[in-house]
Amino acid sequence: MKIKATTILCLTGIFFIMTSCGKTESADTFDIGALTSFELTSSDLHDGVWDTIITNTDNGSNVSPQLSWEPVKGADSYVIYMIDTSAGNWLHWKSNGVTETELPQGWAPAGEYIGPYPPGGTHDYEVYVFAVEKPATEIGGEFDAENKDFEAVAKQLDEDGHIVGCGRVAGSYTKGD
């Protein structure tokens, strides 16, 4: 009986150590760059510069850029964000529940997309497509506003929708181009 009690106590201790270490680590760390990546492309990006048509400027048409990627294994749907990294991660695009993998230019409705409109100079814009294994009930980030901690927005999405992959495409736009 003494051996059984010791074995049970030992196994219980090992289980406790293993589960608490895993939970602490995953709850405290999140890195978008560590996610499984997939190729994301846009025909509205040339030599690292976004086409004017996607901008919300005098010369632009304020239409979302064309995007395409291959379906991601295990993904139920996709979540799209576009941020201006030069302006505190200003959120220009926020779409949830996307099931297509070929989005034509202008696909996003006005309530989910507002094109780049830098106040001056050159700004850098990144589009993220997150593949999630279950639909996200709600996605974080304040639309058409600064979102300083974009990693926290992605972490919340991972906790809600369980991210299985991420595609990213980036380019710049200069006011007046």
DRENDO-631564 format. One line per 5 residues: number of its first residue (from 1); their letters; for each residue x, y, z of N, C-alpha, C, O, CB. Coordinates in Angstrom, 1 decimal. Glycine has a CB too. Layout:
NUM) a) X/Y/Z/X/Y/Z/X/Y/Z/X/Y/Z/X/Y/Z  ...
***
This chain:
1) mkika) 0.8/-1.2/0.0/0.0/0.0/0.0/0.9/1.3/0.0/0.5/2.3/-0.6/-0.9/0.0/1.2  2.0/1.2/0.7/2.9/2.3/0.8/3.4/2.7/-0.6/3.6/3.9/-0.9/4.1/2.0/1.7  3.7/1.7/-1.4/4.3/2.0/-2.8/3.2/2.6/-3.7/3.5/3.5/-4.4/4.8/0.6/-3.4  2.0/2.1/-3.6/0.9/2.7/-4.4/0.6/4.1/-4.0/0.5/5.0/-4.9/-0.4/1.9/-4.2  0.6/4.5/-2.7/0.4/5.8/-2.3/1.5/6.8/-2.8/1.2/7.9/-3.2/0.2/5.9/-0.8
6) ttilc) 2.7/6.3/-2.7/3.9/7.1/-3.1/3.8/7.3/-4.6/4.1/8.4/-5.1/5.2/6.4/-2.7  3.5/6.3/-5.4/3.4/6.4/-6.8/2.3/7.3/-7.2/2.5/8.2/-8.1/3.1/5.0/-7.4  1.1/7.2/-6.6/0.0/8.2/-6.9/0.4/9.6/-6.6/0.2/10.5/-7.3/-1.2/7.8/-6.1  1.1/9.8/-5.4/1.5/11.1/-5.0/2.5/11.7/-6.0/2.5/12.8/-6.4/2.1/11.1/-3.6  3.4/10.8/-6.4/4.5/11.2/-7.4/3.8/11.6/-8.7/4.2/12.6/-9.3/5.5/10.1/-7.6
11) ltgif) 3.0/10.8/-9.2/2.3/11.0/-10.5/1.5/12.3/-10.5/1.4/13.0/-11.4/1.5/9.8/-10.9  0.8/12.5/-9.3/0.0/13.7/-9.2/0.9/14.9/-9.2/0.5/15.9/-9.8/-0.8/13.6/-7.8  2.0/14.9/-8.6/3.0/16.0/-8.6/3.5/16.3/-10.0/3.6/17.4/-10.4/4.1/15.7/-7.6  3.8/15.2/-10.7/4.3/15.4/-12.1/3.2/16.0/-12.9/3.5/16.9/-13.7/4.8/14.0/-12.7  2.0/15.5/-12.8/0.9/16.1/-13.6/0.7/17.5/-13.3/0.5/18.4/-14.2/-0.4/15.3/-13.3
16) fimts) 0.7/17.9/-12.0/0.6/19.3/-11.6/1.7/20.2/-12.2/1.4/21.3/-12.7/0.5/19.4/-10.1  2.9/19.7/-12.1/4.0/20.5/-12.6/3.9/20.7/-14.2/4.1/21.8/-14.7/5.4/19.8/-12.3  3.6/19.6/-14.9/3.5/19.7/-16.3/2.3/20.6/-16.8/2.5/21.4/-17.7/3.2/18.3/-16.9  1.2/20.5/-16.1/0.0/21.3/-16.6/0.2/22.8/-16.2/-0.1/23.7/-17.0/-1.3/20.8/-16.0  0.7/23.0/-15.0/0.9/24.5/-14.6/2.0/25.1/-15.4/1.9/26.3/-15.7/1.2/24.6/-13.1
21) cgkte) 3.1/24.4/-15.8/4.1/25.0/-16.6/3.6/25.4/-18.0/3.8/26.5/-18.5/5.3/24.1/-16.7  2.8/24.5/-18.5/2.3/24.7/-19.9/1.3/25.9/-19.9/1.4/26.7/-20.8/1.6/23.5/-20.4  0.4/26.0/-18.9/-0.5/27.0/-18.9/0.1/28.4/-18.6/-0.2/29.4/-19.3/-1.6/26.8/-17.8  1.1/28.4/-17.8/1.8/29.7/-17.5/2.5/30.2/-18.7/2.4/31.4/-19.1/2.8/29.5/-16.3  3.2/29.3/-19.4/3.9/29.7/-20.6/3.0/30.2/-21.7/3.3/31.3/-22.3/4.8/28.5/-21.1
26) sadtf) 1.9/29.5/-22.0/1.1/29.9/-23.1/0.3/31.1/-22.8/0.0/31.9/-23.7/0.1/28.8/-23.5  -0.1/31.3/-21.5/-0.8/32.5/-21.1/0.0/33.8/-21.1/-0.5/34.9/-21.4/-1.5/32.3/-19.8  1.3/33.6/-20.9/2.2/34.8/-20.7/2.9/35.2/-22.0/3.3/36.4/-22.1/3.2/34.6/-19.7  3.0/34.3/-23.0/3.7/34.6/-24.2/2.8/34.5/-25.4/2.0/33.6/-25.5/4.9/33.8/-24.3  3.0/35.4/-26.4/2.3/35.3/-27.7/3.2/36.1/-28.7/3.5/37.2/-28.4/0.8/35.8/-27.6
31) digal) 3.5/35.5/-29.8/4.3/36.1/-30.8/3.7/35.8/-32.2/3.7/34.6/-32.6/5.8/35.6/-30.7  3.2/36.8/-32.9/2.7/36.6/-34.2/3.7/36.0/-35.1/3.4/35.1/-35.9/2.2/38.0/-34.8  5.0/36.4/-35.0/6.0/35.8/-35.8/6.3/34.3/-35.6/6.9/33.7/-36.5/7.3/36.5/-35.6  5.8/33.8/-34.5/6.0/32.4/-34.2/4.9/31.5/-34.8/5.0/30.3/-34.7/6.1/32.1/-32.7  3.8/32.1/-35.3/2.7/31.4/-35.9/3.1/30.7/-37.2/4.0/31.2/-37.9/1.5/32.3/-36.1
36) tsfel) 2.5/29.6/-37.5/2.7/29.0/-38.8/2.3/29.9/-39.9/1.2/30.5/-39.8/1.9/27.6/-38.9  3.2/30.2/-40.8/2.9/31.2/-41.8/2.4/30.6/-43.2/2.8/29.4/-43.5/4.1/32.1/-42.1  1.7/31.3/-43.9/1.3/31.0/-45.3/1.5/32.2/-46.2/1.5/33.3/-45.7/-0.1/30.4/-45.3  1.6/31.9/-47.5/1.9/33.0/-48.4/0.6/33.8/-48.7/-0.5/33.2/-49.0/2.5/32.5/-49.7  0.7/35.1/-48.5/-0.4/36.0/-48.8/0.1/37.0/-49.9/1.2/37.5/-49.7/-0.9/36.8/-47.5
41) tssdl) -0.7/37.2/-50.9/-0.3/38.1/-52.0/-1.4/39.1/-52.3/-2.6/38.9/-52.0/0.1/37.3/-53.3  -1.0/40.2/-53.0/-1.9/41.2/-53.4/-1.4/41.8/-54.7/-0.3/42.2/-54.9/-2.1/42.3/-52.4  -2.3/41.8/-55.7/-2.0/42.4/-57.0/-2.0/44.0/-56.9/-1.7/44.6/-57.9/-3.0/42.0/-58.1  -2.4/44.5/-55.7/-2.4/46.0/-55.5/-1.1/46.4/-54.8/-1.1/47.6/-54.3/-3.6/46.4/-54.7  -0.1/45.6/-54.7/1.2/45.9/-54.1/2.3/45.7/-55.2/2.4/44.6/-55.7/1.4/45.0/-52.8
46) hdgvw) 3.0/46.7/-55.5/4.1/46.7/-56.5/5.3/47.2/-55.9/5.4/48.4/-55.5/3.6/47.4/-57.8  6.4/46.4/-55.9/7.7/46.8/-55.4/7.6/47.4/-54.0/8.3/48.4/-53.7/8.4/47.8/-56.4  6.8/46.8/-53.2/6.6/47.3/-51.8/5.8/48.5/-51.6/5.8/49.1/-50.5/8.0/47.5/-51.2  5.1/49.0/-52.6/4.2/50.2/-52.6/2.8/49.8/-52.9/2.5/49.1/-53.9/4.8/51.3/-53.5  1.9/50.2/-52.0/0.4/50.0/-52.3/-0.1/50.9/-53.4/0.3/52.1/-53.5/-0.4/50.2/-51.0
51) dtiit) -0.9/50.4/-54.3/-1.5/51.2/-55.3/-2.4/52.3/-54.7/-3.1/52.1/-53.7/-2.4/50.3/-56.3  -2.4/53.4/-55.3/-3.2/54.6/-54.9/-4.7/54.3/-54.8/-5.4/54.8/-53.9/-3.0/55.8/-55.8  -5.2/53.4/-55.6/-6.6/53.1/-55.7/-7.2/52.6/-54.3/-8.4/52.9/-54.0/-6.9/52.1/-56.7  -6.4/52.0/-53.5/-6.9/51.4/-52.2/-6.9/52.5/-51.1/-7.5/52.3/-50.1/-6.0/50.3/-51.8  -6.4/53.7/-51.4/-6.3/54.7/-50.4/-7.6/55.6/-50.3/-8.4/55.6/-51.2/-5.1/55.6/-50.7
56) ntdng) -7.7/56.2/-49.1/-8.9/57.1/-48.9/-8.3/58.5/-49.0/-8.3/59.3/-48.1/-9.5/56.8/-47.5  -7.9/58.8/-50.2/-7.3/60.1/-50.5/-8.0/60.7/-51.8/-8.8/60.1/-52.4/-5.7/60.0/-50.8  -7.6/61.9/-52.1/-8.2/62.6/-53.3/-8.0/61.8/-54.6/-8.8/61.8/-55.5/-7.6/64.0/-53.5  -6.8/61.1/-54.7/-6.5/60.3/-55.9/-6.9/58.8/-55.7/-6.9/58.1/-56.7/-5.0/60.3/-56.1  -7.4/58.4/-54.6/-7.7/57.0/-54.4/-9.2/56.8/-54.5/-10.0/57.7/-54.6/-7.2/56.5/-53.0
61) snvsp) -9.6/55.5/-54.4/-11.0/55.1/-54.5/-11.5/54.5/-53.2/-12.7/54.1/-53.1/-11.2/54.2/-55.6  -10.7/54.3/-52.1/-11.0/53.8/-50.9/-11.6/52.4/-51.0/-12.7/52.1/-50.4/-12.0/54.7/-50.1  -11.0/51.5/-51.8/-11.4/50.1/-51.9/-10.3/49.2/-51.3/-9.1/49.5/-51.4/-11.7/49.8/-53.4  -10.8/48.1/-50.7/-9.8/47.2/-50.1/-9.0/46.5/-51.2/-9.4/46.3/-52.3/-10.6/46.1/-49.3  -7.7/46.2/-50.8/-6.9/45.6/-51.8/-7.3/44.2/-52.2/-7.9/43.5/-51.4/-5.4/45.6/-51.4
66) qlswe) -6.9/43.7/-53.4/-7.1/42.3/-53.8/-6.2/41.5/-52.9/-5.0/41.9/-52.6/-6.8/42.1/-55.3  -6.6/40.4/-52.4/-5.8/39.5/-51.6/-6.1/38.0/-52.1/-7.2/37.7/-52.5/-6.1/39.6/-50.1  -5.0/37.2/-52.0/-5.2/35.8/-52.3/-4.2/35.0/-51.5/-3.1/35.4/-51.2/-5.1/35.5/-53.8  -4.7/33.7/-51.1/-3.8/32.8/-50.4/-4.5/31.4/-50.6/-5.6/31.3/-51.0/-3.8/33.1/-48.9  -3.7/30.4/-50.4/-4.2/29.0/-50.5/-4.9/28.7/-49.2/-4.6/29.2/-48.1/-3.0/28.0/-50.7
71) pvkga) -6.0/27.8/-49.3/-6.7/27.4/-48.1/-5.7/26.8/-47.1/-4.8/26.1/-47.4/-7.8/26.4/-48.4  -6.0/27.1/-45.8/-5.1/26.6/-44.7/-5.8/25.4/-44.1/-6.9/25.5/-43.7/-4.8/27.7/-43.7  -5.0/24.3/-44.0/-5.6/23.1/-43.4/-6.0/23.3/-42.0/-5.2/23.9/-41.2/-4.5/21.9/-43.5  -7.2/22.9/-41.6/-7.7/23.1/-40.3/-8.4/24.4/-40.0/-8.9/24.6/-38.9/-6.5/22.9/-39.3  -8.4/25.3/-41.0/-9.0/26.6/-40.8/-10.5/26.5/-41.2/-10.9/26.0/-42.2/-8.3/27.7/-41.7
76) dsyvi) -11.3/27.0/-40.3/-12.8/27.1/-40.6/-13.1/28.4/-41.3/-14.0/28.5/-42.2/-13.6/27.1/-39.2  -12.3/29.5/-41.0/-12.5/30.8/-41.6/-11.3/31.6/-41.3/-10.3/31.2/-40.8/-13.8/31.5/-41.0  -11.3/32.9/-41.8/-10.2/33.8/-41.7/-10.6/35.1/-41.1/-11.8/35.6/-41.3/-9.6/34.0/-43.1  -9.7/35.8/-40.5/-9.9/37.1/-40.0/-8.8/38.0/-40.6/-7.6/37.7/-40.6/-9.8/37.2/-38.4  -9.2/39.2/-41.1/-8.3/40.1/-41.8/-8.2/41.4/-41.0/-9.1/42.0/-40.6/-8.8/40.4/-43.2
81) ymidt) -6.9/41.9/-40.9/-6.6/43.2/-40.3/-5.6/43.9/-41.3/-4.8/43.2/-41.9/-6.0/43.0/-38.9  -5.8/45.2/-41.4/-4.7/46.0/-42.0/-4.4/47.1/-41.0/-5.3/47.8/-40.5/-5.2/46.7/-43.4  -3.1/47.2/-40.7/-2.7/48.3/-39.7/-1.6/49.2/-40.4/-0.8/48.8/-41.2/-2.1/47.6/-38.5  -1.6/50.4/-39.9/-0.6/51.4/-40.3/0.4/51.4/-39.1/0.2/52.0/-38.1/-1.2/52.8/-40.5  1.5/50.7/-39.4/2.5/50.5/-38.3/3.3/51.9/-38.0/4.0/52.0/-37.0/3.6/49.5/-38.7
86) sagnw) 3.1/52.8/-38.9/3.8/54.1/-38.7/2.9/55.1/-37.8/3.4/56.1/-37.4/4.0/54.8/-40.0  1.7/54.6/-37.5/0.8/55.5/-36.8/0.2/54.7/-35.6/-1.0/54.7/-35.4/-0.3/56.0/-37.7  1.0/54.0/-34.8/0.5/53.3/-33.6/-0.4/52.1/-33.9/-1.3/51.9/-33.2/-0.1/54.2/-32.7  -0.1/51.5/-35.1/-1.0/50.4/-35.5/-2.4/50.8/-35.7/-3.4/50.2/-35.3/-0.9/49.2/-34.5  -2.6/51.9/-36.5/-3.9/52.4/-36.8/-4.6/51.3/-37.6/-4.1/50.9/-38.6/-3.8/53.8/-37.6
91) lhwks) -5.8/51.0/-37.2/-6.5/49.9/-37.8/-7.4/50.3/-39.0/-8.4/51.0/-38.8/-7.4/49.1/-36.8  -7.0/49.9/-40.2/-7.7/50.2/-41.4/-8.7/49.2/-41.9/-9.6/49.4/-42.7/-6.7/50.6/-42.5  -8.5/47.9/-41.5/-9.3/46.8/-42.0/-9.5/45.8/-40.9/-8.6/45.4/-40.2/-8.6/46.1/-43.3  -10.8/45.4/-40.7/-11.1/44.5/-39.7/-12.3/43.7/-40.2/-13.5/44.1/-40.1/-11.5/45.2/-38.3  -12.1/42.5/-40.7/-13.1/41.6/-41.2/-13.0/40.2/-40.5/-12.0/39.7/-40.3/-13.0/41.4/-42.7
96) ngvte) -14.2/39.7/-40.1/-14.3/38.4/-39.4/-15.1/37.5/-40.2/-16.0/37.9/-41.0/-14.9/38.6/-38.0  -14.9/36.2/-40.1/-15.7/35.2/-40.7/-15.6/35.0/-42.2/-16.5/34.6/-42.9/-17.1/35.5/-40.4  -14.4/35.4/-42.7/-14.1/35.3/-44.1/-13.9/33.9/-44.5/-13.1/33.2/-43.8/-12.9/36.2/-44.5  -14.6/33.4/-45.5/-14.4/32.0/-45.9/-13.8/31.8/-47.3/-13.3/30.8/-47.6/-15.8/31.3/-46.0  -13.7/32.9/-48.1/-13.1/32.9/-49.4/-11.5/33.0/-49.2/-11.1/33.5/-48.2/-13.6/34.0/-50.3
101) telpq) -10.8/32.6/-50.2/-9.3/32.8/-50.2/-8.8/33.6/-51.3/-7.6/33.8/-51.5/-8.6/31.4/-50.2  -9.8/34.1/-52.2/-9.5/35.0/-53.3/-10.4/36.2/-53.1/-11.6/36.1/-53.4/-9.7/34.3/-54.7  -9.9/37.3/-52.6/-10.8/38.5/-52.4/-10.4/39.5/-53.5/-9.3/40.0/-53.6/-10.5/39.1/-51.0  -11.4/39.9/-54.3/-11.2/40.9/-55.3/-11.0/42.2/-54.7/-11.5/42.5/-53.6/-12.3/40.9/-56.4  -10.4/43.1/-55.5/-10.3/44.5/-55.0/-11.7/45.1/-54.7/-12.6/44.9/-55.5/-9.6/45.4/-56.1
106) gwapa) -11.8/45.7/-53.6/-13.1/46.3/-53.2/-14.0/45.3/-52.5/-15.2/45.7/-52.2/-13.8/46.8/-54.4  -13.5/44.2/-52.1/-14.3/43.1/-51.5/-14.9/43.6/-50.1/-16.1/43.3/-49.8/-13.5/41.9/-51.2  -14.1/44.3/-49.3/-14.6/44.6/-47.9/-15.6/45.8/-47.9/-15.4/46.8/-48.7/-13.4/45.0/-47.1  -16.6/45.6/-47.1/-17.6/46.7/-47.0/-17.0/47.9/-46.3/-16.0/47.8/-45.6/-18.9/46.2/-46.3  -17.7/49.1/-46.5/-17.2/50.3/-45.9/-17.0/50.3/-44.4/-16.1/50.9/-43.8/-18.1/51.5/-46.2
111) geyig) -17.9/49.6/-43.7/-17.8/49.5/-42.2/-16.6/48.6/-41.7/-16.4/48.6/-40.5/-19.1/48.9/-41.7  -16.0/47.9/-42.6/-14.9/47.0/-42.3/-13.5/47.5/-42.8/-12.5/47.1/-42.4/-15.1/45.6/-42.7  -13.6/48.5/-43.8/-12.3/48.9/-44.4/-12.4/50.4/-44.7/-13.4/51.0/-45.1/-12.1/48.2/-45.8  -11.3/51.1/-44.3/-11.1/52.5/-44.7/-9.6/52.5/-45.2/-8.7/52.2/-44.4/-11.4/53.5/-43.5  -9.5/53.0/-46.4/-8.1/53.0/-47.0/-7.1/53.9/-46.3/-7.5/54.8/-45.5/-8.2/53.4/-48.4
116) pyppg) -5.9/53.7/-46.6/-4.8/54.5/-46.0/-5.1/56.0/-46.3/-5.4/56.4/-47.4/-3.5/54.1/-46.5  -4.9/56.8/-45.3/-5.0/58.3/-45.5/-3.9/59.0/-44.6/-4.3/59.7/-43.7/-6.4/58.8/-45.2  -2.6/58.7/-44.9/-1.6/59.3/-44.1/-1.7/60.8/-44.0/-1.9/61.5/-45.1/-0.2/58.9/-44.5  -1.4/61.4/-42.9/-1.5/62.9/-42.8/-0.4/63.6/-43.6/-0.4/64.7/-43.9/-1.5/63.3/-41.4  0.7/62.8/-43.8/1.9/63.3/-44.5/3.0/62.3/-44.6/3.0/61.4/-43.7/2.4/64.6/-43.9
121) gthdy) 3.8/62.4/-45.5/5.0/61.5/-45.6/4.6/60.1/-46.0/3.5/59.8/-46.5/5.7/61.5/-44.3  5.5/59.2/-45.8/5.3/57.8/-46.1/4.9/57.0/-44.9/5.6/57.1/-43.8/6.6/57.2/-46.7  3.9/56.1/-45.0/3.5/55.3/-43.9/3.6/53.8/-44.4/3.4/53.5/-45.6/2.0/55.6/-43.5  3.7/52.9/-43.4/3.8/51.5/-43.7/2.6/50.8/-43.3/2.1/50.9/-42.2/5.1/50.9/-43.0  2.0/50.0/-44.2/0.8/49.3/-44.0/1.0/47.8/-44.1/1.5/47.3/-45.1/-0.3/49.8/-45.0
126) evyvf) 0.5/47.0/-43.1/0.6/45.6/-43.1/-0.8/45.0/-43.1/-1.6/45.4/-42.3/1.4/45.1/-41.9  -1.0/44.0/-43.9/-2.2/43.2/-43.9/-1.9/41.8/-43.3/-1.0/41.2/-43.7/-2.8/43.1/-45.4  -2.7/41.4/-42.4/-2.6/40.1/-41.7/-3.9/39.4/-42.0/-5.0/39.9/-41.9/-2.4/40.2/-40.2  -3.7/38.1/-42.5/-4.9/37.2/-42.6/-4.6/36.1/-41.6/-3.6/35.3/-41.8/-5.1/36.7/-44.1  -5.4/35.9/-40.6/-5.3/34.9/-39.6/-6.3/33.8/-39.9/-7.5/34.0/-40.1/-5.6/35.4/-38.2
131) avekp) -5.8/32.6/-40.1/-6.6/31.4/-40.3/-7.0/30.9/-38.9/-6.1/30.6/-38.0/-5.8/30.3/-41.1  -8.3/30.7/-38.6/-8.8/30.3/-37.3/-9.5/28.9/-37.5/-10.2/28.7/-38.5/-9.7/31.3/-36.7  -9.3/28.1/-36.5/-10.0/26.7/-36.6/-11.4/26.7/-36.2/-12.1/25.8/-36.5/-9.2/25.8/-35.7  -11.9/27.8/-35.6/-13.3/27.9/-35.3/-13.7/29.4/-35.4/-12.8/30.3/-35.2/-13.7/27.4/-33.9  -14.9/29.7/-35.8/-15.2/31.1/-35.9/-15.0/31.9/-34.7/-15.4/31.5/-33.6/-16.7/31.3/-36.4
136) ateig) -14.4/33.1/-34.8/-14.2/34.0/-33.6/-15.6/34.7/-33.3/-16.2/35.2/-34.2/-13.1/35.0/-33.9  -16.0/34.6/-32.1/-17.2/35.3/-31.7/-17.1/36.8/-31.8/-18.1/37.5/-32.2/-17.6/34.8/-30.3  -16.0/37.3/-31.5/-15.8/38.7/-31.6/-14.3/38.9/-31.8/-13.4/38.2/-31.3/-16.2/39.5/-30.3  -13.9/39.9/-32.7/-12.5/40.2/-32.9/-12.2/41.6/-32.3/-12.9/42.5/-32.4/-12.2/40.2/-34.4  -11.0/41.6/-31.7/-10.6/42.8/-31.0/-10.0/43.9/-32.0/-9.9/43.7/-33.2/-9.6/42.5/-30.0
141) gefda) -9.6/45.0/-31.4/-9.1/46.1/-32.1/-10.1/47.1/-32.4/-11.2/46.8/-32.9/-8.4/45.6/-33.4  -9.7/48.4/-32.2/-10.7/49.5/-32.5/-10.5/49.9/-33.9/-9.4/50.4/-34.3/-10.5/50.6/-31.5  -11.6/49.8/-34.7/-11.5/50.2/-36.1/-11.3/51.7/-36.3/-11.9/52.5/-35.6/-12.8/49.8/-36.8  -10.5/52.1/-37.3/-10.2/53.4/-37.6/-9.7/54.2/-36.4/-10.1/55.3/-36.1/-11.4/54.1/-38.3  -8.8/53.5/-35.7/-8.2/54.1/-34.5/-6.8/53.4/-34.2/-6.5/52.4/-34.8/-9.2/54.0/-33.2
146) enkdf) -6.1/54.1/-33.3/-4.8/53.5/-32.9/-5.0/52.3/-32.0/-5.9/52.3/-31.1/-4.0/54.6/-32.1  -4.2/51.3/-32.3/-4.2/50.0/-31.5/-2.7/49.7/-31.1/-2.1/48.8/-31.8/-4.9/48.9/-32.3  -2.2/50.4/-30.2/-0.8/50.3/-29.9/-0.3/48.8/-29.7/0.8/48.5/-30.2/-0.4/51.1/-28.6  -1.1/48.0/-29.0/-0.6/46.6/-28.7/-1.4/45.6/-29.7/-2.3/44.9/-29.2/-0.9/46.3/-27.3  -0.9/45.6/-30.9/-1.6/44.7/-31.9/-1.4/43.2/-31.5/-2.2/42.4/-31.8/-1.1/44.9/-33.3
151) eavak) -0.2/42.9/-30.9/0.0/41.5/-30.4/-1.1/41.1/-29.4/-1.5/39.9/-29.5/1.4/41.4/-29.7  -1.6/42.0/-28.6/-2.6/41.6/-27.7/-3.9/41.4/-28.4/-4.7/40.5/-28.0/-2.9/42.8/-26.6  -4.2/42.1/-29.5/-5.4/41.9/-30.3/-5.3/40.5/-30.9/-6.3/39.7/-30.9/-5.5/42.9/-31.5  -4.1/40.1/-31.4/-3.9/38.8/-32.0/-4.0/37.7/-31.0/-4.6/36.6/-31.2/-2.6/38.7/-32.7  -3.5/37.9/-29.8/-3.5/37.0/-28.7/-5.0/36.7/-28.3/-5.4/35.5/-28.1/-2.8/37.5/-27.5
156) qlded) -5.8/37.7/-28.2/-7.2/37.6/-27.9/-7.9/36.7/-29.0/-8.7/35.9/-28.7/-7.9/39.0/-27.8  -7.6/37.0/-30.3/-8.1/36.2/-31.4/-7.7/34.7/-31.2/-8.5/33.8/-31.5/-7.6/36.8/-32.7  -6.5/34.5/-30.9/-6.0/33.1/-30.7/-6.8/32.4/-29.6/-7.1/31.2/-29.7/-4.5/33.1/-30.4  -7.0/33.1/-28.5/-7.8/32.5/-27.4/-9.2/32.2/-27.8/-9.8/31.3/-27.3/-7.7/33.4/-26.2  -9.8/33.1/-28.6/-11.2/32.9/-29.0/-11.4/32.0/-30.2/-12.2/31.1/-30.2/-11.8/34.3/-29.4
161) ghivg) -10.5/32.2/-31.3/-10.7/31.4/-32.5/-9.6/30.4/-32.8/-9.8/29.6/-33.7/-10.8/32.3/-33.6  -8.6/30.3/-32.0/-7.5/29.4/-32.1/-6.8/29.5/-33.5/-7.2/28.8/-34.4/-8.0/28.0/-31.9  -5.9/30.4/-33.6/-5.2/30.6/-34.9/-4.4/29.4/-35.3/-3.6/28.9/-34.5/-4.3/31.9/-34.7  -4.5/29.0/-36.5/-3.8/27.9/-37.0/-2.7/28.3/-38.1/-1.9/27.5/-38.5/-4.7/26.8/-37.7  -2.8/29.6/-38.4/-1.8/30.1/-39.4/-2.0/31.6/-39.6/-3.0/32.1/-39.3/-1.9/29.3/-40.7
166) cgrva) -1.0/32.2/-40.2/-1.0/33.6/-40.4/-0.3/34.0/-41.7/0.8/33.5/-42.0/-0.4/34.4/-39.3  -0.9/34.8/-42.6/-0.3/35.3/-43.8/-0.1/36.8/-43.6/-1.0/37.5/-43.0/-1.1/35.0/-45.0  0.9/37.4/-44.1/1.2/38.8/-43.9/1.8/39.4/-45.2/2.6/38.7/-45.9/2.2/39.1/-42.7  1.3/40.5/-45.6/1.9/41.3/-46.8/2.0/42.7/-46.3/1.1/43.3/-45.7/1.0/41.1/-48.1  3.1/43.4/-46.7/3.3/44.7/-46.2/3.8/45.6/-47.4/4.5/45.2/-48.3/4.3/44.7/-45.1
171) gsytk) 3.5/46.9/-47.3/3.9/47.9/-48.2/3.7/49.3/-47.7/3.2/49.4/-46.6/3.2/47.7/-49.6  4.2/50.2/-48.4/4.1/51.6/-48.0/3.2/52.4/-48.9/2.9/52.0/-50.0/5.5/52.2/-47.9  2.8/53.6/-48.4/2.1/54.5/-49.3/2.6/55.9/-48.8/2.7/56.2/-47.6/0.5/54.4/-49.1  2.8/56.8/-49.8/3.3/58.2/-49.5/2.2/59.1/-49.9/1.7/59.1/-51.1/4.6/58.5/-50.3  1.8/60.0/-49.0/0.8/61.0/-49.3/1.2/61.8/-50.5/2.3/62.3/-50.7/0.5/61.9/-48.1
176) gd) 0.2/61.9/-51.5/0.5/62.7/-52.7/0.8/61.8/-53.9/0.8/62.3/-55.0/1.6/63.7/-52.4  1.1/60.5/-53.6/1.4/59.6/-54.8/0.2/59.2/-55.5/0.3/58.4/-56.4/2.2/58.4/-54.3
***
